[in-house]
């Protein structure tokens, strides 16, 4: 194995979380993580932030997905820039 990946547990990311715990699948899960509630308004906020504000998301098929760790890092960058 090359570099630090040899010491990382299988499926872990840079935060040490297993991928299954870091992955948010669907706008509802992302809204719940970011806003504490998965209302229709909050899901629309997620789509808007992904399309217009640079919220780091990706698609698996038709499902909008994101990583908790990546969203937290994005929020920290937004705070630093403010």
Buried (B, 14 or more C-beta within 10 A) or exposed (E): EEEEEEEEEEEBBEBEBEEEBBBBEBBBBBBBBBBEEBEEEBBEBBBEBBEEEEBEBEEEEEEBBBBBBBBEBBEEEEEEEE
